[in-house]
């Protein structure tokens, strides 16, 4: 009887764990050490980036910087679980750029482009980083990658390069 209960418990428990951890292939992956989903760390980081952008629009720059720093912590955790996600690397680069850490921003953008050379967001944001660091030629190379995307990111980077749009770096 004891064996039946143990087997039943293991069967029910394992099917619950696998059902909770499976989503048909999205970014959600569980880790044995934390039991937390990678996507949950990514999602929290992404929401914090969005919140920081809103704070910037309200000229609450000190709060925005702290929020970006908090986002970086969550995004680093997500990246430690899944280090080949260009979206996470993009947000890490973006957040570092926003707090003025251009060196790390460029590292994360570069890592993301190694995984996905045509990533629209990374190409735009890295182009903006190049403008901020007076490397217009490099920014134009990012613009060239976006030229055929028929996307707003191309137009936004072009405006930043042309100086017709100010981008808060």
Secondary structure in CASP SS format (residue, H / E / C, confidence):
PFRMAT SS
TARGET T0000
AUTHOR 0000-0000-0000
METHOD secondary structure of the structure
MODEL  1
X C 1.00
X H 1.00
X H 1.00
X H 1.00
X H 1.00
X H 1.00
X H 1.00
X H 1.00
X H 1.00
X H 1.00
X H 1.00
X H 1.00
X H 1.00
X H 1.00
X H 1.00
X H 1.00
X H 1.00
X H 1.00
X H 1.00
X H 1.00
X H 1.00
X C 1.00
X C 1.00
X C 1.00
X C 1.00
X C 1.00
X C 1.00
X C 1.00
X C 1.00
X E 1.00
X C 1.00
X C 1.00
X C 1.00
X C 1.00
X C 1.00
X C 1.00
X E 1.00
X H 1.00
X H 1.00
X H 1.00
X H 1.00
X H 1.00
X H 1.00
X H 1.00
X H 1.00
X H 1.00
X H 1.00
X H 1.00
X H 1.00
X H 1.00
X H 1.00
X H 1.00
X H 1.00
X H 1.00
X H 1.00
X H 1.00
X H 1.00
X C 1.00
X C 1.00
X C 1.00
X H 1.00
X H 1.00
X H 1.00
X H 1.00
X H 1.00
X H 1.00
X H 1.00
X H 1.00
X H 1.00
X H 1.00
X H 1.00
X H 1.00
X H 1.00
X H 1.00
X H 1.00
X H 1.00
X H 1.00
X H 1.00
X H 1.00
X H 1.00
X H 1.00
X C 1.00
X C 1.00
X C 1.00
X C 1.00
X H 1.00
X H 1.00
X H 1.00
X H 1.00
X H 1.00
X H 1.00
X H 1.00
X H 1.00
X H 1.00
X H 1.00
X H 1.00
X H 1.00
X H 1.00
X C 1.00
X C 1.00
X C 1.00
X H 1.00
X H 1.00
X H 1.00
X H 1.00
X H 1.00
X H 1.00
X H 1.00
X H 1.00
X H 1.00
X H 1.00
X H 1.00
X H 1.00
X H 1.00
X H 1.00
X C 1.00
X C 1.00
X C 1.00
X C 1.00
X H 1.00
X H 1.00
X H 1.00
X H 1.00
X H 1.00
X H 1.00
X H 1.00
X H 1.00
X H 1.00
X H 1.00
X H 1.00
X H 1.00
X H 1.00
X C 1.00
X C 1.00
X C 1.00
X H 1.00
X H 1.00
X H 1.00
X H 1.00
X H 1.00
X H 1.00
X H 1.00
X H 1.00
X H 1.00
X H 1.00
X H 1.00
X C 1.00
X C 1.00
X C 1.00
X C 1.00
X C 1.00
X H 1.00
X H 1.00
X H 1.00
X H 1.00
X H 1.00
X H 1.00
X H 1.00
X H 1.00
X H 1.00
X H 1.00
X H 1.00
X C 1.00
X C 1.00
X C 1.00
X C 1.00
X C 1.00
X C 1.00
X C 1.00
END
